Amino acid sequence: MSGEELLARFRARLRGFEPIRREGRVVRGIGLTVEAIGLDLEIGDLCHIFPNFSGEGRLAAEVVGFHDERLVLVPLAELRGVRHGSRVVPAPEALHVPVGPELLGRVIDGLGRPIDGKGPLRCRRRVRLGGAPPSPLQRAPIREVMATGVRAIDATLTCGRGQRLGIFAGSGVGKSTLLGMISRNASCDVRVIALIGERGREVQEFIERDLGPEGLERAVLVVSTSDQPALLRIKAAWTATLIAEYFRDRGMSVVLMMDSVTRLAMAQREVGLAAGEPPATRGYPPSVFALLPRLLERAGNAERGSITAFYTVLVEGDDLNEPISDTVRGILDGHIVLSRTLADRGHFPAIDVLASVSRLMPNLVTAEHWRAASEVRELLAAYESARDLIDIGAYVSGSNPTVDRALALMPEFRRFLQQRPEEKVSFAETLAWLQRILQGEVGEPGGRTATRAFGA
């Protein structure tokens, strides 16, 4: 490097040098928060707490509020070692996340740091967390079908490229398995998967069992487990969304999956209550309901590229009308409900077709496909209306022609709607099989078939 280049670099560093260093100190620590005096910062600014007076080691924290002359800080790590009088220094810059194709196949934490043991990230770009969302007038309309490889979704809940869907279910009903199926089989360029508040053991299980080497190859995993600080879990959701936006802005088709929005809301509840917000609906402070639309609205189509998003919602007590479920359902473009009753019968994926809806499906599929899907819903609804009579053997054949037809086709519907996690099926194969069932043909496409009268 020449002398002129060294001098230019030295001058650039001098221009960014602050001759007066601002510094505060910790005066109170309670629960998840630390209060500091001596600094004039804005909400959202980042600072560093030095637990040791020697200046060795530091703890990142974010300003989440203030009262009187005190700043309220929430740390991004455990508050170990922080004491009264610990130094607080403003960070030189806001949080930035590495982005680039080098992220593919990697597992990172909520701040973009690698945790997979594969060495440092070689990304050349870093982007500030929490930039401006795309303008609503710059979003391209959703006109193209995106096949998920899951028959129940492609046939009756068809998803569009750039659509946002919620997967609503109680615990242990198969949300992670369904996400793995979509991730492996979806027709897209890149997958970004955020595991928010998951149990530690489930992360490796999801990578090996649900995602697999094939799914990981074109995916980026952002992980923040349940034992990590609440603020770090929130940052993980924003980091995953930012990475998805990076690939979308390069004209790619991206699938963003987040498991789960409920645990994200719980993390924001921890931060909000610790900062002094009043609890509102079922203990959730107002900031939770402000966060959800700001985050979920970032997915979708842009002028070039798209983000098709699947957000899981852990339904408390299987109550689909609890506050988080109700709010998310109102924001998204459709919802897929997983039924515990179906799961208990061994029906997987346990998608309740009648309780689920894709708001964009009528605008995406052909008239023939829409008629077939509507007919399936009509027959399933007729069967459910007569289920009690059927189960006790009191239903008399011929009482209702629609129920008679539903009874005849129900074994084939069950075969069609159930799918093994490793099973791959194309969109065309799904539609062909659906048409064969409605025409009274028995058997999978390509296999032995027989024709059966609808009333048999």
C-alpha positions in Angstrom: 0.0 0.0 0.0 1.4 3.4 -1.0 2.0 6.3 1.4 -0.8 8.3 -0.2 -3.3 5.5 0.4 -2.2 5.1 4.0 -2.5 8.9 4.5 -6.0 8.8 3.0 -7.1 6.0 5.3 -5.7 7.8 8.3 -7.6 11.0 7.4 -10.8 9.0 6.9 -10.4 7.6 10.4 -9.8 11.0 11.8 -13.0 12.4 10.3 -15.0 9.7 12.2 -13.1 10.2 15.5 -15.0 11.8 18.4 -12.7 13.8 20.6 -15.2 13.8 23.4 -16.4 10.3 24.5 -19.9 10.1 25.9 -20.3 7.7 28.8 -23.0 6.8 31.3 -23.3 4.4 34.1 -25.8 1.8 35.4 -27.9 2.9 38.4 -30.5 0.1 38.5 -31.1 -3.4 37.2 -34.3 -5.3 37.7 -35.7 -8.2 35.8 -34.8 -8.0 32.1 -33.9 -4.3 32.2 -31.0 -2.1 33.1 -31.4 1.7 33.8 -28.6 4.1 33.0 -27.9 7.8 33.4 -25.5 10.2 31.7 -26.5 9.5 28.1 -28.8 11.1 25.6 -29.9 8.4 23.3 -33.0 7.6 21.2 -35.3 4.5 21.4 -33.8 1.8 19.3 -30.2 3.0 19.7 -27.5 0.4 20.6 -25.0 0.7 23.4 -22.4 -1.4 25.3 -22.4 -2.2 29.0 -18.9 -2.9 30.5 -19.5 -5.2 33.5 -15.9 -5.0 34.6 -14.3 -1.6 35.5 -11.2 -2.7 33.7 -13.0 -2.4 30.4 -12.6 -6.0 29.4 -15.7 -7.6 27.9 -18.9 -5.9 27.0 -22.6 -6.5 26.7 -24.7 -5.2 23.9 -28.1 -3.6 24.9 -30.8 -1.7 23.2 -32.7 1.4 24.4 -36.4 0.5 24.7 -37.6 3.4 26.8 -36.8 6.2 29.2 -38.3 8.0 32.2 -37.0 11.1 33.9 -33.3 11.2 33.2 -32.8 7.4 33.0 -32.6 5.2 29.9 -34.2 1.8 30.0 -32.0 -0.8 28.3 -32.7 -4.4 27.4 -29.6 -6.6 26.9 -28.9 -8.9 23.9 -27.2 -11.4 26.2 -27.4 -12.6 29.8 -27.0 -9.8 32.5 -24.1 -11.7 34.2 -21.6 -9.4 35.9 -23.4 -6.1 35.5 -23.4 -4.1 38.7 -24.3 -0.6 40.0 -21.9 1.9 38.3 -21.0 -0.3 35.3 -19.9 1.9 32.4 -22.4 2.4 29.5 -21.0 3.6 26.1 -23.0 4.3 22.9 -22.2 1.8 20.1 -20.5 3.4 17.1 -23.2 2.0 14.7 -26.5 0.3 14.6 -26.9 -3.5 14.3 -25.9 -4.7 10.8 -26.5 -8.2 9.4 -24.3 -9.9 6.8 -26.1 -10.8 3.6 -25.1 -12.5 0.4 -25.1 -15.9 -1.4 -22.5 -17.1 1.1 -25.3 -17.5 3.7 -26.8 -20.5 1.8 -26.4 -23.7 3.7 -25.5 -21.9 6.9 -27.1 -21.7 10.4 -26.8 -18.3 12.1 -28.1 -16.7 15.3 -30.4 -13.7 15.7 -27.5 -11.2 15.1 -26.2 -13.0 12.0 -23.3 -14.8 13.7 -22.6 -18.4 12.5 -23.4 -21.1 15.0 -23.0 -24.2 12.7 -19.2 -24.7 13.2 -18.4 -24.2 9.6 -16.2 -21.2 10.1 -16.8 -17.4 9.6 -19.2 -16.0 7.1 -17.5 -14.6 3.9 -20.3 -12.1 3.1 -19.1 -8.9 1.5 -22.1 -6.8 2.5 -23.7 -5.9 5.8 -27.2 -4.3 5.9 -28.7 -2.3 8.7 -31.4 -4.1 10.6 -34.8 -2.5 10.4 -34.8 -0.6 7.1 -37.8 0.9 5.3 -40.4 -1.6 4.0 -41.3 -1.6 0.3 -44.0 0.9 -0.9 -47.4 -0.6 -1.3 -47.6 0.9 -4.8 -44.4 -0.9 -5.8 -45.7 -4.4 -5.0 -46.4 -6.5 -8.1 -49.8 -8.3 -8.1 -49.9 -12.0 -7.1 -50.8 -13.8 -10.3 -48.6 -17.0 -10.3 -49.2 -20.2 -8.5 -46.5 -21.5 -6.2 -46.6 -25.2 -5.8 -45.7 -26.4 -2.3 -45.5 -30.1 -3.0 -48.3 -30.8 -0.4 -51.4 -32.2 -2.1 -53.9 -30.8 0.5 -52.5 -27.3 0.0 -52.0 -27.3 -3.8 -55.4 -28.8 -4.5 -57.7 -27.0 -2.0 -55.7 -24.1 -0.6 -53.6 -23.1 -3.6 -50.8 -20.6 -2.7 -49.6 -17.8 -4.9 -46.0 -16.6 -5.4 -45.7 -13.7 -2.9 -48.6 -14.7 -0.7 -48.4 -14.9 3.1 -50.1 -17.8 4.8 -50.4 -18.7 8.5 -50.2 -22.3 9.8 -52.3 -22.5 12.9 -52.1 -25.4 15.3 -51.7 -26.5 18.9 -48.5 -28.1 20.2 -47.5 -31.5 18.8 -49.8 -31.5 15.8 -47.1 -31.4 13.0 -46.3 -27.8 12.3 -42.5 -28.4 12.0 -43.0 -31.5 9.8 -45.3 -29.6 7.4 -42.8 -26.7 7.2 -40.1 -29.3 6.3 -42.3 -30.7 3.6 -42.9 -27.3 2.1 -39.2 -26.3 2.4 -38.0 -29.4 0.5 -40.7 -29.4 -2.2 -41.6 -25.7 -2.8 -40.8 -24.4 -6.3 -38.5 -21.5 -5.3 -34.9 -20.3 -5.5 -34.0 -19.7 -1.8 -35.5 -20.7 1.5 -35.0 -18.6 4.7 -36.2 -20.4 7.8 -36.4 -18.7 11.2 -36.8 -20.9 14.3 -37.9 -18.5 17.1 -38.1 -19.7 20.7 -37.7 -23.4 19.8 -36.4 -26.0 22.2 -32.7 -26.5 21.8 -33.0 -30.2 20.9 -35.5 -29.4 18.1 -33.1 -27.4 16.0 -30.8 -30.2 15.1 -33.8 -32.5 14.7 -35.4 -30.1 12.3 -32.2 -29.8 10.2 -31.7 -33.5 10.0 -35.2 -35.0 9.9 -37.5 -32.3 8.5 -35.2 -30.3 6.3 -32.5 -32.8 5.2 -29.3 -32.1 3.3 -31.2 -31.4 0.1 -33.4 -28.7 1.8 -30.4 -27.2 3.7 -28.4 -26.7 0.5 -30.5 -23.8 -0.7 -31.6 -22.5 2.7 -30.5 -20.1 5.4 -31.5 -21.0 9.0 -31.8 -18.2 11.6 -32.0 -19.7 15.1 -32.8 -18.2 18.5 -33.8 -20.8 21.1 -36.1 -20.3 24.0 -33.3 -20.0 26.5 -31.9 -16.9 24.8 -32.8 -13.3 25.8 -36.2 -12.1 24.6 -34.6 -9.2 22.5 -32.4 -11.7 20.7 -35.4 -13.7 19.7 -37.1 -10.6 18.3 -33.9 -9.7 16.4 -33.9 -13.2 14.9 -37.3 -12.6 13.2 -36.1 -9.3 11.8 -32.8 -10.8 10.6 -34.6 -13.6 8.8 -36.9 -11.2 7.1 -34.0 -8.9 6.1 -32.1 -11.8 4.5 -35.2 -12.8 2.6 -35.6 -9.3 1.3 -32.0 -9.3 0.2 -32.5 -12.3 -2.1 -35.9 -11.0 -3.2 -34.4 -7.7 -4.3 -32.1 -9.6 -6.6 -35.1 -11.0 -8.5 -35.2 -14.4 -6.7 -38.3 -16.3 -5.6 -37.9 -16.7 -1.8 -39.8 -18.8 0.6 -39.7 -17.4 4.2 -40.8 -19.7 7.0 -41.1 -18.5 10.6 -41.7 -20.9 13.5 -43.3 -19.4 15.5 -45.0 -16.0 15.5 -46.5 -16.8 18.9 -43.1 -17.2 20.5 -42.1 -13.9 18.9 -45.1 -12.2 20.4 -44.2 -13.7 23.8 -40.7 -12.3 23.5 -42.1 -8.9 22.7 -44.4 -9.2 25.7 -41.4 -9.8 27.9 -39.6 -6.8 26.6 -42.7 -4.6 26.7 -43.7 -5.5 30.3 -40.1 -5.1 31.5 -40.0 -1.6 29.9 -43.1 -0.6 31.8 -45.9 -1.0 29.2 -49.4 -1.8 30.7 -50.7 -5.2 29.9 -53.7 -5.1 27.5 -55.4 -8.2 26.0 -54.6 -11.4 27.9 -51.4 -9.8 29.3 -50.0 -8.7 25.9 -48.9 -5.0 25.9 -49.8 -2.8 22.9 -46.3 -3.1 21.4 -47.0 -6.7 20.5 -49.9 -5.8 18.3 -47.9 -3.0 16.7 -45.0 -5.3 16.0 -46.9 -8.0 14.1 -48.1 -6.0 11.1 -44.8 -4.2 10.8 -43.0 -7.5 10.5 -45.5 -9.6 8.6 -46.3 -6.9 6.0 -42.6 -6.9 4.8 -43.1 -10.2 2.9 -44.7 -10.3 -0.5 -43.9 -9.3 -4.1 -41.7 -6.4 -5.0 -40.9 -4.9 -8.4 -38.7 -7.9 -9.1 -38.6 -11.0 -6.9 -41.0 -12.3 -4.3 -41.2 -13.5 -0.7 -43.8 -16.2 -0.2 -44.1 -16.5 3.6 -45.4 -19.2 5.9 -45.8 -18.2 9.6 -46.7 -20.8 12.2 -49.0 -19.8 15.1 -49.0 -21.9 18.2 -52.7 -21.8 19.2 -53.1 -21.6 23.0 -55.5 -24.3 24.1 -56.5 -24.9 20.5 -58.4 -21.7 20.6 -58.3 -20.1 17.2 -59.8 -16.8 18.5 -57.1 -16.1 21.1 -55.5 -12.6 20.6 -52.3 -13.5 18.7 -54.1 -16.0 16.4 -56.9 -13.6 15.7 -54.5 -10.7 14.9 -52.3 -12.7 12.6 -55.2 -14.2 10.8 -56.5 -10.7 10.0 -53.1 -9.6 8.6 -52.2 -12.6 6.4 -53.6 -13.7 3.0 -54.9 -17.0 4.3 -54.6 -19.6 7.0 -54.0 -23.3 7.2 -55.5 -25.0 10.3 -54.0 -28.2 11.6 -56.5 -30.3 13.5 -55.7 -32.2 16.6 -58.6 -34.5 15.9 -57.1 -35.5 12.6 -53.7 -35.9 14.1 -55.1 -38.2 16.8 -56.5 -40.4 14.0 -53.1 -40.6 12.3 -54.1 -38.3 9.5 -50.9 -36.3 8.5 -50.5 -33.6 7.5 -53.4 -32.9 9.7 -54.8 -30.1 7.6 -58.5 -29.2 8.2 -59.5 -28.2 4.8 -62.9 -26.9 5.9 -61.4 -24.6 8.5 -58.6 -23.3 6.2 -58.7 -20.8 3.4 -56.5 -19.2 0.8 -57.8 -15.8 0.0 -56.1 -15.5 -3.4 -56.9 -19.0 -4.7 -59.9 -17.9 -6.8 -57.7 -15.4 -8.7 -54.9 -17.9 -9.3 -56.4 -21.2 -10.5 -58.3 -22.3 -13.6 -62.1 -22.5 -13.5 -61.9 -26.3 -13.7 -59.5 -26.4 -10.7 -61.8 -24.1 -8.7 -64.9 -26.2 -9.4 -63.0 -29.3 -8.3 -61.8 -27.7 -5.1 -65.3 -26.4 -4.3 -66.8 -29.8 -4.9 -64.3 -31.4 -2.5 -65.2 -28.8 0.2 -68.9 -29.5 -0.4 -68.5 -33.2 0.0 -66.3 -33.0 3.0 -68.8 -30.6 4.6 -71.7 -33.0 3.8 -69.8 -35.9 5.4 -69.0 -33.8 8.6 -72.7 -32.8 8.9 -73.7 -36.5 8.9 -70.7 -37.8 10.8 -72.6 -38.5 14.1 -75.2 -40.6 12.3 -72.6 -42.4 10.2 -70.5 -43.2 13.3 -73.3 -44.9 15.1 -74.7 -46.6 12.0 -77.9 -44.7 11.9 -77.5 -43.1 8.5 -79.7 -44.6 5.9 -78.3 -44.8 2.4 -80.4 -42.7 -0.1 -81.4 -40.1 2.5 -79.1 -37.5 1.0 -77.5 -37.9 -2.4 -74.6 -35.6 -1.5 -73.9 -37.5 1.7 -74.1 -40.8 -0.3 -71.5 -39.5 -2.7 -69.3 -38.2 0.1 -69.4 -41.6 1.8 -68.4 -43.4 -1.4 -65.5 -41.0 -2.1 -64.3 -40.5 1.5 -61.7 -43.4 1.4 -60.1 -41.8 -1.7 -60.2 -38.3 -0.2 -58.3 -39.6 2.8 -55.7 -41.3 0.7 -55.4 -38.1 -1.3 -55.2 -35.7 1.6 -52.7 -37.8 3.6 -49.0 -37.6 2.5 -45.8 -39.0 3.9 -43.2 -36.4 4.8 -40.7 -37.7 2.2 -43.3 -38.1 -0.6 -42.8 -35.7 -3.5 -45.6 -34.8 -5.9 -45.9 -32.2 -8.6 -48.7 -29.7 -9.0 -49.9 -31.4 -12.2 -50.0 -34.8 -10.6 -52.0 -33.4 -7.7 -54.7 -32.0 -10.0 -54.8 -35.1 -12.2 -55.3 -37.3 -9.1 -58.1 -35.0 -7.8 -59.9 -35.1 -11.1 -59.7 -38.9 -11.2 -61.3 -39.1 -7.7 -64.2 -36.8 -8.6 -64.8 -38.9 -11.7 -65.2 -42.0 -9.6 -61.8 -43.6 -10.4 -60.1 -45.5 -7.6 -56.3 -45.6 -7.3 -53.3 -43.3 -7.6 -52.3 -41.9 -11.0 -50.0 -44.4 -12.7 -51.3 -47.3 -10.6 -54.1 -49.8 -11.1 -57.5 -48.1 -11.1 -61.1 -49.2 -11.1 -64.2 -47.2 -11.7 -66.8 -47.1 -9.0 -70.3 -45.6 -9.1 -70.7 -42.6 -6.9 -73.6 -44.2 -5.0 -71.9 -47.6 -4.4 
